[in-house]
Each structure stands twice: as structure tokens, then as C-alpha cells.
């Protein structure tokens, strides 16, 4: 999904906050990323229709890179504390970054962890993304 004109204004952090609060579930992604694909498929398979921002398909490539850098910083700050090689490299990339109800849930590790431990569905229901 391309960014609307109004979303291009402001600092990259303000843009991320505005975009993330626009819908119940927002996924920041890069089209060729297998972890991004896995997160999107999981959410779609659960019946959630997330808003997906493909940062590499943005008309403003520099803007997508700035947003990705902000996401990497946010994931590093609140990325669930997992420190293995895969999570640190995923956090460094800044994608996938999943926001539920306007709040950062995390990257692929946090989403999968919440799915496995059963806390993802209640979060999605609370945000209005699921009506089960």
C-alpha cells in the first residue's frame, strides 16, 4: 500500500505514529522479506485484514528508508528482549513491525510468541480486528 499524501508530512517518527494509529492492525513490511510474508499470512489466516505498508514500494524511497530506520529503533527499544542472532538481525532491519490498536506489538518473534501463547487473539479482539 502506498502512503497517502497527508502521511508524507512530518518527521519519520510522527509519520509512523500516524500510520500505525490509522487502523486496528498495521504491518510495516518489505515485499521480499520472508518474515514479513509469514506475519502477513498469519494475520490473514486468522481473519484479520491488516493495513500493510510495503516500504520498498513507496514512491518516496528515501521516506521508506527513514521509516524503516525509525521502526528498527522502536523494535530495538521494545522488541521483547530476545537476543538471538535471528531476532537481532530482524530488529536491525525494522521489518516486519506490527502495530495493534496503535501500539507496537513487535516484530515476527513477538507476533509468533503471542500467537503460540494464546495472547494474540485477545489483543486483536480488543483492537477491533477480530469479532470472534
DSSP file (Angstrom, degrees, kcal/mol; ACC not computed):
  #  RESIDUE AA STRUCTURE BP1 BP2  ACC     N-H-->O    O-->H-N    N-H-->O    O-->H-N    TCO  KAPPA ALPHA  PHI   PSI    X-CA   Y-CA   Z-CA
    1    1 A X              0   0    0      0, 0.0    53,-0.6     0, 0.0     2,-0.2   0.000 360.0 360.0 360.0 134.1    0.0    0.0    0.0
    2    2 A X        -     0   0    0     51,-0.1     2,-0.3     1,-0.1    56,-0.1  -0.517 360.0-102.1 -84.9 155.1    1.4    3.4   -0.9
    3    3 A X        -     0   0    0     -2,-0.2    56,-0.1     1,-0.1    -1,-0.1  -0.556  34.8-122.4 -77.8 139.0    1.4    6.2    1.6
    4    4 A X    >>  -     0   0    0     -2,-0.3     3,-1.1     1,-0.1     4,-0.6  -0.349  28.7-104.7 -73.9 161.0   -1.2    8.9    1.2
    5    5 A X  G >4 S+     0   0    0      1,-0.3     3,-1.3     2,-0.2     4,-0.3   0.880 119.7  54.3 -56.3 -42.0   -0.2   12.5    0.6
    6    6 A X  G >4 S+     0   0    0      1,-0.3     3,-0.7     2,-0.2    -1,-0.3   0.743 101.9  59.3 -66.0 -23.7   -1.1   13.5    4.2
    7    7 A X  G <4 S+     0   0    0     -3,-1.1    -1,-0.3     1,-0.2    -2,-0.2   0.618  91.9  68.8 -81.0 -11.7    1.1   10.7    5.6
    8    8 A X  G << S+     0   0    0     -3,-1.3    -1,-0.2    -4,-0.6     2,-0.2   0.636  83.1  89.5 -82.0 -13.4    4.2   12.1    4.0
    9    9 A X  S <  S+     0   0    0     -3,-0.7     2,-0.1    -4,-0.3    -3,-0.0  -0.536  73.7  26.4 -86.6 150.6    4.3   15.3    6.2
   10   10 A X  S    S-     0   0    0     -2,-0.2     2,-0.0     4,-0.1    -3,-0.0  -0.240  99.8 -38.4  96.2 175.9    6.2   15.4    9.5
   11   11 A X     >  -     0   0    0      1,-0.1     4,-2.5    -2,-0.1     5,-0.2  -0.299  61.2-107.1 -69.9 160.4    9.1   13.7   11.0
   12   12 A X  H  > S+     0   0    0      1,-0.2     4,-2.4     2,-0.2     5,-0.2   0.876 121.8  52.1 -57.3 -37.5    9.5    9.9   10.3
   13   13 A X  H  > S+     0   0    0      2,-0.2     4,-2.4     1,-0.2    -1,-0.2   0.913 110.0  47.8 -65.2 -42.0    8.5    9.1   13.9
   14   14 A X  H  > S+     0   0    0      2,-0.2     4,-2.5     1,-0.2    -2,-0.2   0.888 111.3  51.7 -64.0 -38.7    5.4   11.2   13.6
   15   15 A X  H  X S+     0   0    0     -4,-2.5     4,-2.8     2,-0.2     5,-0.2   0.917 109.6  48.7 -64.3 -43.3    4.6    9.5   10.3
   16   16 A X  H  X S+     0   0    0     -4,-2.4     4,-3.0     2,-0.2     5,-0.2   0.937 112.3  48.7 -61.3 -46.3    5.0    6.1   11.8
   17   17 A X  H  X S+     0   0    0     -4,-2.4     4,-1.5     1,-0.2    -2,-0.2   0.914 113.9  46.2 -60.6 -43.8    2.7    7.1   14.7
   18   18 A X  H  < S+     0   0    0     -4,-2.5     4,-0.3     2,-0.2    -1,-0.2   0.919 116.2  44.4 -66.0 -44.4    0.1    8.5   12.4
   19   19 A X  H >< S+     0   0    0     -4,-2.8     3,-1.0     1,-0.2     4,-0.4   0.900 112.6  52.0 -67.1 -40.7    0.2    5.5   10.0
   20   20 A X  H 3< S+     0   0    0     -4,-3.0    82,-0.5     1,-0.3     3,-0.4   0.792 109.9  48.6 -68.6 -28.7    0.2    3.0   12.9
   21   21 A X  T 3< S+     0   0    0     -4,-1.5    -1,-0.3    -5,-0.2    -2,-0.2   0.452  89.5  86.0 -90.8   0.2   -2.9    4.5   14.6
   22   22 A X  S <  S+     0   0    0     -3,-1.0     2,-0.3    -4,-0.3    -1,-0.2   0.772  98.2  15.7 -73.0 -26.7   -4.9    4.6   11.3
   23   23 A X  S    S-     0   0    0     -3,-0.4    79,-0.4    -4,-0.4    78,-0.2  -0.898  82.1-102.0-142.7 169.1   -6.3    1.0   11.6
   24   24 A X  S    S+     0   0    0     -2,-0.3    77,-3.4     1,-0.2     2,-0.4   0.892 110.9  22.2 -61.9 -41.7   -6.7   -1.7   14.1
   25   25 A X  E    S-A  100   0A   0     75,-0.2    26,-2.8    24,-0.2     2,-0.4  -0.992  70.4-179.2-132.5 126.3   -3.7   -3.7   12.8
   26   26 A X  E     -Ab  99  51A   0     73,-2.5    73,-3.0    -2,-0.4     2,-0.5  -0.990   6.4-166.1-127.7 131.7   -0.9   -2.2   10.8
   27   27 A X  E     -Ab  98  52A   0     24,-3.0    26,-2.8    -2,-0.4     2,-0.5  -0.975   8.3-155.7-119.4 124.2    2.1   -4.1    9.4
   28   28 A X  E     +Ab  97  53A   0     69,-2.7    69,-1.8    -2,-0.5    68,-0.7  -0.882  34.6 161.8 -95.0 128.9    5.2   -2.3    8.1
   29   29 A X  E     - b   0  54A   0     24,-3.0    26,-3.1    -2,-0.5     2,-0.4  -0.846  42.6-131.4-142.8 168.1    6.8   -4.7    5.6
   30   30 A X    >   -     0   0    0     -2,-0.3     3,-2.1    24,-0.2     6,-0.2  -0.998  30.9-127.6-125.5 133.8    9.3   -5.1    2.7
   31   31 A X  T 3  S+     0   0    0     -2,-0.4    -1,-0.1     1,-0.3    23,-0.0   0.752 104.5  44.6 -59.0 -30.4    7.9   -7.0   -0.2
   32   32 A X  T 3  S+     0   0    0      4,-0.0     2,-0.5    -3,-0.0    -1,-0.3   0.333  84.6 113.5 -95.9   8.7   10.8   -9.5   -0.5
   33   33 A X    <>  -     0   0    0     -3,-2.1     4,-2.0     1,-0.2     5,-0.1  -0.706  52.1-158.8 -88.4 120.7   11.1  -10.3    3.3
   34   34 A X  H  > S+     0   0    0     -2,-0.5     4,-2.2     1,-0.2    -1,-0.2   0.846  93.9  52.4 -68.0 -33.2   10.1  -13.9    4.2
   35   35 A X  H  > S+     0   0    0      2,-0.2     4,-2.1     1,-0.2    -1,-0.2   0.876 108.4  50.9 -69.9 -36.0    9.4  -13.0    7.8
   36   36 A X  H  > S+     0   0    0      2,-0.2     4,-2.5     1,-0.2    -2,-0.2   0.920 109.9  50.7 -63.3 -42.9    7.1  -10.1    6.7
   37   37 A X  H  X S+     0   0    0     -4,-2.0     4,-2.7     1,-0.2     5,-0.2   0.920 108.7  51.5 -60.2 -44.8    5.3  -12.6    4.5
   38   38 A X  H  X S+     0   0    0     -4,-2.2     4,-2.3     1,-0.2    -1,-0.2   0.909 111.4  46.8 -60.8 -43.5    4.9  -15.1    7.4
   39   39 A X  H  X S+     0   0    0     -4,-2.1     4,-2.3     2,-0.2    -1,-0.2   0.924 113.3  48.2 -65.6 -44.5    3.4  -12.4    9.7
   40   40 A X  H  X S+     0   0    0     -4,-2.5     4,-2.6     1,-0.2    -2,-0.2   0.911 112.5  48.8 -63.1 -42.0    1.0  -11.2    7.0
   41   41 A X  H  X S+     0   0    0     -4,-2.7     4,-2.7     2,-0.2    -1,-0.2   0.892 110.0  52.2 -65.2 -40.2   -0.1  -14.8    6.2
   42   42 A X  H  X S+     0   0    0     -4,-2.3     4,-1.3    -5,-0.2    -2,-0.2   0.954 112.8  43.9 -59.4 -50.3   -0.7  -15.5    9.9
   43   43 A X  H  <>S+     0   0    0     -4,-2.3     5,-2.5     1,-0.2     3,-0.4   0.919 115.4  47.4 -63.9 -44.5   -2.8  -12.4   10.3
   44   44 A X  H ><5S+     0   0    0     -4,-2.6     3,-1.3     1,-0.2    -1,-0.2   0.894 109.3  54.9 -63.7 -39.2   -4.8  -13.0    7.1
   45   45 A X  H 3<5S+     0   0    0     -4,-2.7    -1,-0.2     1,-0.3    -2,-0.2   0.759 105.0  53.9 -65.3 -24.8   -5.3  -16.7    8.0
   46   46 A X  T 3<5S-     0   0    0     -4,-1.3    -1,-0.3    -3,-0.4    -2,-0.2   0.513 124.9-103.2 -84.9  -6.3   -6.8  -15.6   11.3
   47   47 A X  T < 5S+     0   0    0     -3,-1.3     2,-0.4    -4,-0.4    -3,-0.2   0.586  77.2 137.2  93.9  11.6   -9.3  -13.4    9.5
   48   48 A X      < -     0   0    0     -5,-2.5     2,-0.8    -6,-0.2    -1,-0.3  -0.762  43.4-154.1 -91.6 136.0   -7.6  -10.1   10.2
   49   49 A X        -     0   0    0     -2,-0.4   -24,-0.2    80,-0.3   -25,-0.1  -0.731  22.7-168.5-106.8  81.1   -7.3   -7.6    7.4
   50   50 A X        -     0   0    0     -2,-0.8     2,-0.6   -10,-0.2   -24,-0.2  -0.303  26.3-117.1 -71.1 152.4   -4.2   -5.6    8.3
   51   51 A X  E     -b   26   0A   0    -26,-2.8   -24,-3.0   -31,-0.1     2,-0.5  -0.800  37.2-157.2 -80.9 126.6   -3.2   -2.4    6.7
   52   52 A X  E     -b   27   0A   0     -2,-0.6     2,-0.7   -26,-0.2   -24,-0.2  -0.934  14.0-164.0-116.0 126.1    0.1   -3.2    5.1
   53   53 A X  E     -b   28   0A   0    -26,-2.8   -24,-3.0    -2,-0.5     2,-1.0  -0.930   8.2-157.4-106.8 110.1    2.7   -0.6    4.2
   54   54 A X  E >   -b   29   0A   0     -2,-0.7     3,-1.4   -53,-0.6     4,-0.3  -0.776   6.6-164.4 -86.5 103.6    5.3   -2.1    1.8
   55   55 A X  G >  S+     0   0    0    -26,-3.1     3,-0.7    -2,-1.0     9,-0.2   0.769  83.9  54.4 -67.1 -27.2    8.2    0.3    2.5
   56   56 A X  G 3  S+     0   0    0    -27,-0.4    -1,-0.3     1,-0.2   -26,-0.1   0.592 105.8  53.9 -82.8  -8.9   10.2   -0.7   -0.6
   57   57 A X  G <  S+     0   0    0     -3,-1.4    -1,-0.2   -56,-0.1    -2,-0.2   0.333  80.1 120.8-103.3   5.5    7.2    0.1   -2.9
   58   58 A X    <   -     0   0    0     -3,-0.7     3,-0.1    -4,-0.3     6,-0.1  -0.441  68.9-131.4 -67.7 140.1    6.7    3.6   -1.6
   59   59 A X  S    S+     0   0    0      1,-0.2     2,-1.0   -56,-0.1     3,-0.1   0.846 104.8  58.8 -59.6 -33.5    7.0    6.3   -4.2
   60   60 A X  S  > S-     0   0    0      1,-0.2     4,-1.9     2,-0.1     3,-0.5  -0.758  70.2-178.0 -99.3  86.4    9.4    8.2   -1.9
   61   61 A X  H  > S+     0   0    0     -2,-1.0     4,-1.9     1,-0.3    -1,-0.2   0.855  82.3  53.7 -56.7 -38.0   12.2    5.5   -1.4
   62   62 A X  H  > S+     0   0    0      1,-0.2     4,-2.2     2,-0.2    -1,-0.3   0.894 106.7  52.6 -64.8 -38.3   14.1    7.8    1.0
   63   63 A X  H  > S+     0   0    0     -3,-0.5     4,-2.3     1,-0.2    -2,-0.2   0.891 107.6  51.2 -63.5 -39.8   10.9    8.2    3.1
   64   64 A X  H  X S+     0   0    0     -4,-1.9     4,-2.3     2,-0.2    -1,-0.2   0.883 110.0  49.9 -63.6 -38.8   10.5    4.4    3.3
   65   65 A X  H  X S+     0   0    0     -4,-1.9     4,-2.0     2,-0.2    -2,-0.2   0.880 110.2  49.9 -67.1 -38.5   14.2    4.1    4.4
   66   66 A X  H  X S+     0   0    0     -4,-2.2     4,-2.0     2,-0.2    -2,-0.2   0.911 111.9  48.0 -65.4 -42.1   13.6    6.7    7.1
   67   67 A X  H  X S+     0   0    0     -4,-2.3     4,-2.6     1,-0.2    -2,-0.2   0.911 109.8  52.6 -64.7 -42.0   10.5    4.9    8.3
   68   68 A X  H  X S+     0   0    0     -4,-2.3     4,-2.3     1,-0.2    -1,-0.2   0.876 108.1  51.4 -62.2 -37.4   12.4    1.6    8.4
   69   69 A X  H  X S+     0   0    0     -4,-2.0     4,-1.9     2,-0.2    -1,-0.2   0.900 110.3  48.8 -65.8 -40.8   15.2    3.2   10.5
   70   70 A X  H  X S+     0   0    0     -4,-2.0     4,-2.6     2,-0.2    -2,-0.2   0.920 111.4  50.0 -63.5 -43.5   12.6    4.5   13.0
   71   71 A X  H  X S+     0   0    0     -4,-2.6     4,-2.9     1,-0.2     5,-0.2   0.897 107.9  53.1 -63.0 -40.6   11.0    1.1   13.1
   72   72 A X  H  X S+     0   0    0     -4,-2.3     4,-2.0    21,-0.2    -1,-0.2   0.905 110.8  47.8 -60.5 -41.0   14.4   -0.6   13.7
   73   73 A X  H  X S+     0   0    0     -4,-1.9     4,-1.9     2,-0.2    -2,-0.2   0.926 112.6  47.9 -65.4 -45.1   14.9    1.8   16.6
   74   74 A X  H  X S+     0   0    0     -4,-2.6     4,-2.4     1,-0.2    -2,-0.2   0.906 112.5  48.8 -63.1 -41.9   11.5    1.2   18.1
   75   75 A X  H  X S+     0   0    0     -4,-2.9     4,-1.0     1,-0.2    -1,-0.2   0.869 109.7  52.2 -66.2 -36.0   11.9   -2.6   17.8
   76   76 A X  H  < S+     0   0    0     -4,-2.0    -1,-0.2    15,-0.2    -2,-0.2   0.869 112.9  45.7 -67.5 -35.3   15.3   -2.4   19.5
   77   77 A X  H  < S+     0   0    0     -4,-1.9    -2,-0.2     1,-0.2    -1,-0.2   0.902 134.1  13.5 -72.7 -42.2   13.8   -0.5   22.4
   78   78 A X  H  < S+     0   0    0     -4,-2.4    -2,-0.2    -5,-0.2    -1,-0.2  -0.036  82.3 129.6-127.3  32.4   10.7   -2.6   22.9
   79   79 A X  S >< S-     0   0    0     -4,-1.0     3,-0.7    -3,-0.2    28,-0.1   0.129  84.3 -94.9 -83.2  22.9   11.4   -5.8   20.9
   80   80 A X  T 3   -     0   0    0      1,-0.2    -1,-0.1    -3,-0.1     3,-0.1   0.408  56.3 -90.0  87.5  -3.9   10.6   -8.3   23.7
   81   81 A X  T 3  S+     0   0    0      1,-0.3     2,-0.3    -5,-0.1    -1,-0.2   0.566  76.0 148.6  79.4   7.6   14.2   -8.8   24.9
   82   82 A X    <   -     0   0    0     -3,-0.7    -1,-0.3     1,-0.1    -3,-0.1  -0.625  21.2-178.6 -77.7 132.8   15.0  -11.7   22.6
   83   83 A X        +     0   0    0     -2,-0.3    -1,-0.1    -3,-0.1    -3,-0.0   0.225  31.3 123.6-122.3  16.1   18.7  -11.6   21.8
   84   84 A X  S  > S-     0   0    0      1,-0.1     4,-2.1     4,-0.0     5,-0.2  -0.217  75.3 -99.0 -73.4 173.0   19.4  -14.4   19.5
   85   85 A X  H  > S+     0   0    0      1,-0.2     4,-2.0     2,-0.2     5,-0.2   0.889 118.8  49.8 -59.6 -44.3   21.1  -13.9   16.1
   86   86 A X  H  > S+     0   0    0      1,-0.2     4,-2.2     2,-0.2    -1,-0.2   0.919 111.8  45.7 -66.8 -43.8   17.8  -14.0   14.1
   87   87 A X  H  > S+     0   0    0      1,-0.2     4,-2.9     2,-0.2     5,-0.2   0.890 111.6  52.2 -68.9 -37.0   15.9  -11.6   16.2
   88   88 A X  H  X S+     0   0    0     -4,-2.1     4,-1.8     1,-0.2    -1,-0.2   0.892 112.2  45.5 -67.4 -36.3   18.7   -9.1   16.4
   89   89 A X  H  X S+     0   0    0     -4,-2.0     4,-1.2    -5,-0.2    -1,-0.2   0.866 113.7  49.8 -73.2 -33.7   19.1   -9.1   12.6
   90   90 A X  H  X>S+     0   0    0     -4,-2.2     4,-1.2     2,-0.2     5,-0.7   0.921 111.5  48.4 -67.5 -43.0   15.3   -8.8   12.1
   91   91 A X  H  <5S+     0   0    0     -4,-2.9   -15,-0.2     1,-0.2     3,-0.2   0.870 107.0  56.9 -63.5 -35.9   15.2   -5.9   14.6
   92   92 A X  H  <5S+     0   0    0     -4,-1.8    -1,-0.2     1,-0.2    -2,-0.2   0.841 106.2  50.4 -64.0 -31.9   18.1   -4.2   12.8
   93   93 A X  H  <5S-     0   0    0     -4,-1.2    -1,-0.2    -3,-0.3   -21,-0.2   0.757 100.7-139.2 -76.9 -24.8   16.0   -4.4    9.5
   94   94 A X  T  <5 +     0   0    0     -4,-1.2     2,-0.3    -3,-0.2    -3,-0.1   0.467  53.0 138.4  81.0   0.5   13.0   -2.8   11.2
   95   95 A X      < +     0   0    0     -5,-0.7    -2,-0.2     1,-0.2    -1,-0.2  -0.983  43.8  32.7-137.6 148.9   10.5   -5.1    9.5
   96   96 A X  S    S+     0   0    0    -68,-0.7     2,-0.5    -2,-0.3    12,-0.3   0.582  72.2 172.0 -73.5 149.7    8.2   -6.6   10.0
   97   97 A X  E     -A   28   0A   0    -69,-1.8   -69,-2.7    10,-0.1     2,-0.5  -0.991  13.2-162.1-124.6 122.2    6.8   -4.2   12.5
   98   98 A X  E     -AC  27 106A   0      8,-2.8     7,-2.9    -2,-0.5     8,-1.5  -0.907   6.1-169.2-113.8 127.3    3.3   -4.9   13.7
   99   99 A X  E     -AC  26 104A   0    -73,-3.0   -73,-2.5    -2,-0.5     2,-0.5  -0.953   1.6-169.7-113.3 131.5    1.1   -2.4   15.5
  100  100 A X  E >  S-AC  25 103A   0      3,-2.6     3,-1.5    -2,-0.5   -75,-0.2  -0.986  77.2  -7.3-122.9 122.6   -2.2   -3.5   17.1
  101  101 A X  T 3  S-     0   0    0    -77,-3.4    -1,-0.1    -2,-0.5   -77,-0.1   0.820 130.1 -58.0  63.2  30.9   -4.6   -0.8   18.3
  102  102 A X  T 3  S+     0   0    0    -82,-0.5     2,-0.4   -79,-0.4    -1,-0.3   0.417 117.0 108.6  80.9  -1.5   -2.0    1.9   17.5
  103  103 A X  E <  S-C  100   0A   0     -3,-1.5    -3,-2.6   -83,-0.1     2,-0.5  -0.863  77.9-106.3-111.0 143.4    0.6    0.3   19.9
  104  104 A X  E     +C   99   0A   0     -2,-0.4    -5,-0.3    -5,-0.2     3,-0.1  -0.518  32.2 178.0 -67.8 118.1    3.7   -1.6   18.8
  105  105 A X  E     -     0   0A   0     -7,-2.9     2,-0.3    -2,-0.5    -1,-0.2   0.877  45.5-121.6 -81.7 -46.0    3.3   -5.3   19.3
  106  106 A X  E     -C   98   0A   0     -8,-1.5    -8,-2.8     4,-0.1    -1,-0.3  -0.951  31.7 -47.2 142.4-159.9    6.8   -6.0   17.9
  107  107 A X  S  > S-     0   0    0     -2,-0.3     4,-2.2   -10,-0.2     5,-0.2  -0.036  77.3 -63.7 -94.7-159.8    8.4   -8.0   15.1
  108  108 A X  H  > S+     0   0    0    -12,-0.3     4,-2.6     1,-0.2     5,-0.3   0.859 130.4  55.3 -61.0 -37.7    8.0  -11.5   14.0
  109  109 A X  H  > S+     0   0    0      1,-0.2     4,-2.4     2,-0.2    -1,-0.2   0.928 110.7  43.8 -63.8 -44.8    9.2  -13.0   17.2
  110  110 A X  H  > S+     0   0    0      2,-0.2     4,-2.6     1,-0.2     5,-0.2   0.898 114.3  49.7 -68.1 -40.7    6.7  -11.2   19.4
  111  111 A X  H  X S+     0   0    0     -4,-2.2     4,-2.1     2,-0.2    -2,-0.2   0.947 114.8  43.6 -63.4 -47.8    3.8  -11.8   17.0
  112  112 A X  H  X S+     0   0    0     -4,-2.6     4,-2.7     2,-0.2    -2,-0.2   0.888 113.2  52.4 -65.9 -38.6    4.6  -15.6   16.8
  113  113 A X  H  X S+     0   0    0     -4,-2.4     4,-2.6    -5,-0.3     6,-0.2   0.927 110.5  47.2 -62.3 -45.3    5.1  -15.7   20.6
  114  114 A X  H  X>S+     0   0    0     -4,-2.6     6,-1.7     1,-0.2     5,-1.4   0.877 112.3  51.0 -63.7 -37.5    1.8  -14.1   21.2
  115  115 A X  H ><5S+     0   0    0     -4,-2.1     3,-0.6    -5,-0.2    -2,-0.2   0.933 113.0  44.8 -64.8 -45.5    0.1  -16.5   18.8
  116  116 A X  H 3<5S+     0   0    0     -4,-2.7    -2,-0.2     1,-0.2    -1,-0.2   0.899 114.8  46.6 -67.9 -41.5    1.7  -19.5   20.4
  117  117 A X  H 3<5S-     0   0    0     -4,-2.6    -1,-0.2    -5,-0.2    -2,-0.2   0.494 113.7-115.2 -84.4  -0.2    0.9  -18.5   24.0
  118  118 A X  T <X5S+     0   0    0     -4,-0.6     4,-0.5    -3,-0.6    -3,-0.2   0.530  86.7 109.5  87.7   5.8   -2.7  -17.5   23.1
  119  119 A X  H  >< +     0   0    0     -5,-1.4     4,-1.4    -6,-0.2    -4,-0.2   0.581  59.9  74.8 -92.1  -8.2   -2.5  -13.8   23.8
  120  120 A X  H  > S+     0   0    0     -6,-1.7     4,-2.5     2,-0.2     5,-0.2   0.937  91.7  52.6 -70.6 -45.5   -2.7  -12.6   20.2
  121  121 A X  H  > S+     0   0    0     -7,-0.3     4,-2.6     1,-0.2     5,-0.2   0.927 109.2  48.8 -59.2 -47.7   -6.4  -13.3   19.7
  122  122 A X  H  X S+     0   0    0     -4,-0.5     4,-2.6     1,-0.2    -1,-0.2   0.897 111.7  50.8 -59.7 -37.6   -7.4  -11.3   22.8
  123  123 A X  H  X S+     0   0    0     -4,-1.4     4,-1.7     2,-0.2    -2,-0.2   0.924 111.8  46.9 -62.8 -43.6   -5.2   -8.4   21.6
  124  124 A X  H  X>S+     0   0    0     -4,-2.5     5,-2.8     2,-0.2     6,-0.9   0.877 112.7  49.4 -66.9 -37.9   -6.8   -8.4   18.2
  125  125 A X  H ><5S+     0   0    0     -4,-2.6     3,-1.1     4,-0.2    -2,-0.2   0.922 109.4  51.7 -65.2 -44.0  -10.3   -8.6   19.7
  126  126 A X  H 3<5S+     0   0    0     -4,-2.6    -1,-0.2     1,-0.3    -2,-0.2   0.847 110.1  49.6 -62.1 -34.1   -9.6   -5.7   22.0
  127  127 A X  H 3<5S-     0   0    0     -4,-1.7    -1,-0.3    -5,-0.2    -2,-0.2   0.567 117.5-113.4 -81.2  -8.7   -8.3   -3.6   19.0
  128  128 A X  T <<5S+     0   0    0     -3,-1.1    -3,-0.2    -4,-0.5  -104,-0.1   0.674  85.6 117.5  85.4  16.9  -11.5   -4.4   17.0
  129  129 A X  S   <S+     0   0    0     -5,-2.8     2,-0.4    -6,-0.2   -80,-0.3   0.672  74.6  39.3 -90.7 -18.9   -9.6   -6.5   14.4
  130  130 A X        -     0   0    0     -6,-0.9    -2,-0.2    -9,-0.1    -1,-0.1  -0.974  54.0-170.9-130.6 145.1  -11.5   -9.8   15.2
  131  131 A X              0   0    0     -2,-0.4    -1,-0.0     1,-0.1    -6,-0.0   0.044 360.0 360.0-121.2  25.6  -15.1  -10.3   16.1
  132  132 A X              0   0    0    -11,-0.1    -1,-0.1     0, 0.0    -7,-0.0   0.480 360.0 360.0 -68.5 360.0  -15.0  -14.0   17.2
